Amino acid sequence: MKSIFVAVSILVLGLSLSACVSFTYKPQPYKVAAENTEALKKSGAGRFVDVGPFTKTIEINNSCHIVGGVIEKPEYGFEGYIQKALTEELKRADMFNNTTPKITLTGSVEKLSLTTLRMVYTSSWDIGVRLTSSNGKSFYITQHYDFNAGENFLPDCQMMADHYMFAVQKTLGKLINAPEFQSLVTP
């Protein structure tokens, strides 16, 4: 009887301690999307675009919906990640110029949410960005990005963190391919 009590006590103590542990899951570094590079090259804009600061107008809930699990804020924040991603896309398309730019693009993240539907293993990132040009023009887009969150309990958060990069790629693709984008990069 004593050994059962000790075993149960150890189990309860272990579960209690694990509830206090906080797990963090870091988004993967941004990788330029080939289709975004091609779309930028087709835009015909020259090599004179700089990227200024991106801000956020909302509080970002980075919980991955597991007790103690959060998506770790990237080094420059979720909005800084998008800013850096746009910079990398422009560099790859040979459009970036931060020494003598004719146009500077800035951004505001006005929507950023992570949703998980546990029973069907589906998650989504929703990103809304307002892109503003130094020429006075701006426009807003939203991107809904669904992905399979997996079937295991703990790996889900890492998958959610990893898919932030893909959601940002899709968001930038939508920005770049929007008819309004051309007006932003025209001096």
RAZI-V913035 format. One record per pair of residues at least 6 apart in sequence whose ideal C-beta (glycine too) atoms are under 6 Angstrom apart, sorted by the first residue. I is the first residue (numbers start at 1). J is the second residue. Records with the same first field share a line. If there is no record, write none. Layout:
BEGIN
I = J + J
END
This chain:
BEGIN
21 = 68
22 = 68
23 = 68 + 69
24 = 70 + 72
25 = 71 + 157 + 158 + 161
26 = 72 + 161
27 = 74 + 161 + 164 + 165
28 = 162 + 165
30 = 85 + 88 + 165
32 = 88 + 89 + 92
33 = 169
36 = 89 + 172 + 173 + 176
37 = 92 + 93
39 = 176 + 177
40 = 93 + 95 + 176
41 = 93
43 = 182
45 = 95 + 185
47 = 94 + 95 + 97
48 = 97 + 101 + 102
49 = 90 + 95 + 103 + 185
50 = 98 + 101 + 104
51 = 83 + 86 + 87 + 105
52 = 104 + 106
53 = 106
54 = 79 + 82 + 83 + 107
55 = 108
56 = 79 + 109
57 = 108 + 110
60 = 78 + 112
62 = 70 + 71
63 = 70
64 = 71 + 157 + 160
65 = 116
66 = 157
69 = 157
71 = 161
74 = 81
78 = 112
79 = 109
82 = 168
85 = 168
86 = 172
89 = 172
90 = 96
102 = 187
103 = 133 + 134 + 185 + 187
104 = 134
105 = 131 + 133
106 = 132
107 = 129 + 131
108 = 130
109 = 129
110 = 128 + 130
111 = 126 + 128
112 = 127
113 = 126
114 = 125
115 = 124
116 = 123 + 149
121 = 148 + 149 + 151
123 = 147 + 149 + 160
124 = 146
125 = 145 + 167
126 = 144
127 = 143 + 167 + 171
128 = 142
130 = 138 + 140
131 = 175
132 = 138
133 = 184
137 = 183 + 184
139 = 180
141 = 174 + 175
143 = 170 + 171 + 174
145 = 167 + 170
147 = 163
149 = 156 + 159
150 = 156 + 159
END
